[in-house]
Amino acid sequence: MTGRSLAEDAIRTRIEAWLRNDKSVVRAASELGINTKTLGSTIYSSEGRRMVAELTQDYGSPVPDLSPREAPKYRKIGPPEGLVRVMVIGDAHDDPRVPDKSRFALMGAHAEATRPDVILSIGDFLDFASLSTHEREDTYKARGKPSFMEDMASGLDALQVFDAQLSPDFHPRKHITYGNHEERAERAEDIDPKARGMYAGQRDTLFESFGWTHQGYRHWTVIGGVGFTHAPQSIMGRPLGGKNVENTIANEATFSVVFGHTHRYNYVRRPKQGYANSVTVVNVGCAMPHNYVPSYASSLPTGFTYGIVDMMIEGGEILSAPLRTFRELSRLYGEPRAA
């Protein structure tokens, strides 16, 4: 048997295990006795993608389409009525140049301890520095950017560390409203049409392989009558901003809103005309490592808040939304179990 055939057999074995385990990277890697990064690299390779398409019919499940997915701009998820508990993850900006994944372990440990109905990432879970257009590609600064596959492998590690904290009997709804950093995939494909399907589809498959559903940037996810989006937009199609952005959103909103993007936790409640009528706006802050400040903001006044938000929702009202900082979580859970 040739070396190529041996390689094809190994790829086939890995893809079969992935499909057999409902496209769970964690379970398939455990069954195969390999780490999740190795399995993820196989799935995202050109040969792996070809093998997925070849084998899918044998397992009776849809081909994991690596082209961009279309999603409704307004999607309702979670229990249809009653009290809903949501753990909201702010902008995590996972980046292979920041190898510390302990915050993902802390978030997973908290989810396991509190067992929310929904775990929602408000977007920018992945930084995708490889697809950034802020630096010209011919500059010295751009040489420090990771490759796209390094970004993907780092995201795979982050999701694996998070999932490793969850018990097999705990199956919350996991959902992400993509942020402007995840949208870098679509923008990169638009700039270079030859890359159509190379980035966004692989991003979607990464989240789907860990059981996450996803919503496009600028779109809305509704849970219990409350709207979640990465960054509410102005009529000009730009993210609303400014020092008092929560007030701006509250003045314009007709329902309560949860968002991220600015990395600063805030809770604002504003009255509306009518009896006992009001809206609440919650900025969930960020989920970057404690006190980490990205290079673009190193000389700016930041006031970032680092942690997650535990939220209780009923009948379109945010009943509570306390910030749980990573310092607090580290005292509660110590060293969570390794991936």
Secondary structure, DSSP 4 states (H G I P E B T S, - for coil): --HHHHHHHHHHHHHHHHHHTTT-HHHHHHHHTS-HHHHHHHHHSHHHHHHHHHHHHHHTS-----SPPP--SEEE-S-SSS-EEEEEE-B--B-TTS---HHHHHHHHHHHHH--SEEEE-S-SB--GGG--SS-TTSTGGGGPPPHHHHHHHHHHHHHHHHTTS-TT---EEEEE--TTTTHHHHHHHH-GGGTTTSHHHHHHHHHHTTEEEE-TT-EEEETTEEE-SSPBPTTSSB--STTHHHHHHHH-SS-EEE-SS--EEEEEEE-SSTT-EEEEEEE-B-SSTT---GGGTTS-----BEEEEEEEETTEEEE--EEEHHHHHHHHSSPPP-
